[in-house]
Amino acid sequence: MRHIRTAVIIIALLACAVITGILLLQPRTLKVTTGTPLTQAGAYEGPGGGTLYVTPSHRLVGAVTLPETPYGSSFIVVPLDSLQPDFEEMQSFFLGDSMVCDYLEQEDGYFLLVNEREKVVYRNADILDWCTLFWLDCSDGTMTTLDKMEAAGIPSFLESADGEVLLGWQGRDSAYINHYDSTTRQRTAIQPVEVRLTFSTPLGGGQYLGFWRDYGGNFQESSLDVKKQLAWVDEEGNLLDSYPCDKDYHVTGTCVVGDRGYALLHHDHRQRCRLLTMNLDRENRKLVNVRYYTLPRIGNSKFTDYDDLVWNEDAGLQLLFLSPYTWDSGASILGTATILDDGTNPPELELHTYWAPQRYLPNGAFQQNGETFYQFSTGSKRVFFQ
């Protein structure tokens, strides 16, 4: 009997040690403080079935479902004046049964990348997507096909500079960067690269910080050895440095302020978010002092979904978030969380919130007349806050 009690005590102590170790290994949850509440600055009703974003040139753009084309989506461009969209001047480009992957705004139109529903299937079970690059000309309303590719995952634009538009994508046997002339819109080169990034931020000098799914040089759907990393690459697509993502997490946004880098991560299957902070050693091209933090659940909500890691001169670095009280579309807290970071101590979040009777999804931030505004939407209704 004495031996049984001893064994039970030992097992209990070991269990306590294991649990304590697991808790110590979990990223620290960031502290929050309360800032000035958000106020509603404007609202409008528009086409539903998709998300609209405000561009730097103060246009509303995005893929939606229009009444005249109910069996497919259309990419629309709407002038925005003093928070009021002018739908009478709206331009629409019919996409059919396609999904928008990314867009790049130019002065007279848009490079638009779409993913077609039909898949490309090879005998060895590789499954790729048909992706098409369009030019949408806002001067005459025409839509021109520029390029097609068989891509794994979602291709994305890297940067538009020096008269070039760069597009990164993962092919069946390699990753590539396509080069396009921003004036003629013609492809000028296809460059095989070591690393293909998504959610990337330009660092200057042709370097980028972003999310890298490392397929080991060859994409195969059956491969289970896919490494998810935050990567720093140069202008040739060569890997300079990387840091592994936590298990079951992937990067959904990056931002760099000076030599301080940030990445927002979402869990693959659950409503959990984390923040990754680091210093950029530009001289040695290294990511240093990398730290993981858990983003907290706000109030008594079911969960808090953080989105849109944004930087504005007047507001600083911010995360937009949604905290619903119920699992359906009921009441929720929405708002922004300003990241207060001195580079030495763990960051803190300063919350700017608004109570809403419905679940409004964050749709990005923008500046107008020196002020920062935030857009949230539910169905066909969109609301601006500041």
N, C-alpha and C positions, 0 to 999 in steps of 0.2 A: 504494500500500500504506500509505504514511504517512497519507493522508487517511482511509483506512478505519479505521486504529487510532485516529485522533483522533475520528472519528465514534462509534466504539464507546465510547471513554472518556467522551465528552460524554453519550451515552445512559445509560451506567452512573451518572454523576453525577446526571443528572436523575432517574433511577429512585430513587437513594438519597434525594434531596431530597423526592421525592413520598412515599416510604414513611415518612421521618422526620416529614413534615408530618401524615400520616394518624395516626401514633402519638401525636403531640403533641395532636391534636384529640380523641383518645379520652378519655373520663372516667377520672379516677384511680381505681384499685382500692383499696378501703378496707383498711387493715391490721387484723389480728386478734390478739387476746390470748386466753389460755386462762383460763377461770374455773372455778368449782366445778362438777363433773359433776352431771348430773341423776340423781335416784334415782326408782325406781318407787314410787308411793304407793298404787296401787290399780288394779284392772282389772275388767271385766265383759264378759259375752257378751250381745248383744242382736240385734234384727232387722237384717238386712243390706240391701244394695241402695240405701244412701243414707248421708248424713252426719248425725250428731247433734251438737248444740251445747248447751252449758250456759249458761242465761240468768242474769241478775242475781238472779232469784228462786229460783235453784237448782232449775231444772227442765231435764230433757233434752228437747229438741225437734228435729224434723226430719222429712223425708220418707223413708220406708223402705218395703220390701216385706214385708207380713205373710203368714204361712202361710195364713190364711183368705181372703186376697184376693191371690193370686199374679199376677194379670193387671193389676195397677194399683198405684199407690203410695198410701200413707196418711200423713197428718201426725199424728205422735204427740206426746203430752205426758206425761212421766214424772217424778214427784217424785224428787228426789235428796237423800239424807240421808247425811252423812258419807261421801261418794264412793260410796255404794251406791244404785243406782236401784231403785225399788220398782215392778216391772213389773206386780204385781197391781193397782196403782192406776192403771195406764196408761189414758189416753183416746186414742182414735184417730178420725180423720176421713178418710174415703175420698175420694181425689182422682181416681181413675181414671187415664187417660192424659194427665196434666198435669204440668208442671214448676213447682216452687216458685221464684218470683222473689225474694220478700222477705217478711219477717214483722215485726210490731211487737207486742211484749208489753204487755198491760195487766193490771191486777190480777185481773180475772175472765175473761180470755180473750185472743184474738189476732186482730189484723187480718192476714189472709193473702192474698197476691197470687200468683196462679198464671198460667202461660202455657200455653194450650191448644196441642196439636199441630197442629190445623188452621190453615192460613194464610188471610189475607185478601188476595186478588190482584185488582188493578185492571188496567184495559186498558193503561195506560201502564207496566206492569211494576213498579209499586210493590208491595212485599210487606210486609204488616204482620202482627202476631200478635194473636190474640184473647186479651185478658187479663181476668181476673175477680178482683174483690176480694170476699173472704168475711169474715164474722165467725164465729169459732169460740168458742162460749160454753162455758167450762170448768165453769160452775155447773150446767148441765143437759145438756151434751153435744150441743147442737144446732149446726148449720152453716147460716148464712144468707148468701144472695147479696146484696151491697150495691151493686155497680156493675160495669159492663163497659166496655171501651175497646179501640179498634184502635190498637195502639202499635207503634212502631219500637224495636227493642232491648229492654232490660229496664227497666221502670219500677221505682221505688224510693221508699221512705218517706224523708222529709227529717227530720221532727222531730215530737214530740208535746209540745205546750206550750199553756198558756192555754186548755185545754179543746178544742183542735183537733188533728186529725191531718192532716198534709200529705203528699201523694203527687205526685211529679214524674214526668212521662212525655212522650214525643215522639210527637205525632200526625202525620198525613199532611201537614198544611200548617203546623203550628205546634207549639211546645212548650207544655205546660200544667202548672199546679199545681192539683190538686184539694184542696178543703178539706172535712173531715168533722168533725162534732160527735162528740167522744170518748164522750159519754154516750148519745145517741140513735143514733149510728153513721150518721146520714144525711148525704148530701153537701149542703153549704151553698153552695158556689161552685165554678166552674171558671174559673181565671184564666190567660189567655194570657201567656206570659213569653218573654223573649229567650233565656234559657239554661236548660237542663234538665240537672241534675247527677246523677251516680252516684258511689258510694263517697265520699259527702260527709261532712264533719265540721262541726257547728254551731260558729260563732264567737261566738254571743251577739248579741242585738239583731236576730234574724232573718236574719243573714248566714251564709254557708256557704263552705267551701273543698272543691272536689271536681273530678271528671273531667267534661269536656264534649266530646262529639262534635258539632262544629259542622257541620250539614248545609246551612248557608247559608240557613236559614229554611224549607226545604222538603225533606222526606225523599223521596229516590228511590233505589231500589236501583241504578239504572244510573249514578248520580252517582259520579264518582271523586274529586271535590274535597271530601272530608270532612277537616276539620281537627281534630286531637286536641290538647286543651289542658287544663292545670290552670287552673281558673277560680275567681275570688272574686266572689260575687254577693250582692246585698242581698235584703231581704225581699220585694221585688216581682219578683224573678227578673231584675233588670237586672245586666248585666256591669259590675263595678267594675274588675277587672284580670285578666289571664290571662298564662300562659307556655306556649309550645308544647312539646309532648312531642317527644322525640327520634324520628327516623324509625323506623317499625316498632315503636314502643313505645306502651303504653297504661297508664293508672293503674289499679291494683287495690286501693289502700288509701291513706287519708290520716289524719293525726293532727296535732293542734296542742297544743303544750305552752307555755303563756304566749304569747309573741309569736314563737315559733319553730314553723315549719311543716315537715312531712315528707310525702313521697309515695313509695309503692312502685310501681315500674313493671315490667311484664313484656314481653318481646319477643313480637310477634304470632305468630311461627312457630318460635322456637328457645327452648331452656332457658337463657335469660339474664335477669338481673334488674338493675335499677338503683335507686338511691336519690336522690331530689331533696330538697334542703334549702333553706330560705329564711327570711327574716325578714318578719314582717307589720307593715307601717307602718300602724297602725290610724287614725292621724290623717289621712293622705293616701290611705288605702285603696289601698295599692300593695304588690306583692310585690317585695322587694328582696333583694340579695345571694343570688340564686338560683344553686345549684351542683348539678351532676350528678356522681354517683359510681357506679362499677361495683361490684356486690356480688360478693365472691370465691367461687370454688369451694373447698369445704372438703375438706381431706385429698386422698386419691387417688381420690375419687369420680368417676363419669362426669359428673355435673353437680350443682349445688345449686339447689334450688327454694325460694325464700323466699316466705313467706305470712304472713297475719294480723299486720299491723302493729298492735301493742297497747300500751296505756299502763296501768300499775298503780302505785299510790302507793309500794309497797315495792320493786318490781322495776325501775321506770323504764320507758323506751321500749324495746320489744323486737320482734324479728322471729322468728317460728317458721320452721324450715327442715328440709328433708330432703335428704340427700346419699347416693344409692344407689351401691353399688360396681359393680353390673351393670345392664344395660338391662332385665332382667326383674324379678321380684319378690324378688330375693335380699337379702343383707345390706346394711345402710345405717347411716349416722350420722344421728341426728335430734337436735334440740335447739332452743335459743333463742340469739339473738344480741342482747345488750344494746347499744344504740347509745349510746356515750359521746361527747357533743358539748358543747364549751364555747362554740359559736357563733362561734368565730374560726378555729380550725384545722380541718382535715378530720376528720370523726368517725372513731372506731375502733369495732370490734366486739369485745365480750367474749363468748366462746363458752362455752355450758354444754351439754355433749353427752352422748349415750347411744348405745352401740353396740347395734343391734337385728338379730336374725337374719332379719327380714322387713322389707318396705318399709311403714312406718307413715306415714300421711298426717296432717299437722297439722290439728286441728279447733278451734283457738282456746284462749284462756286465760281463767281466771276466778279470783275470790277467794272463800275460805271461811275463816271464823274468823281473818281477818287474814293468811292465807297465800295465795300465788299458786300455782295449779296449771295444768298444760298437758295438753290431751287430744290423743292421737294414735290413729289407728285403722287396722286392716287387716281388710277383710271385715266379719265380725260381731263381731270383738274390738276393744274400746276400752281404752286404757291411760292412766292418769293419772300424770304426772310432776311433781316439784317440785325 
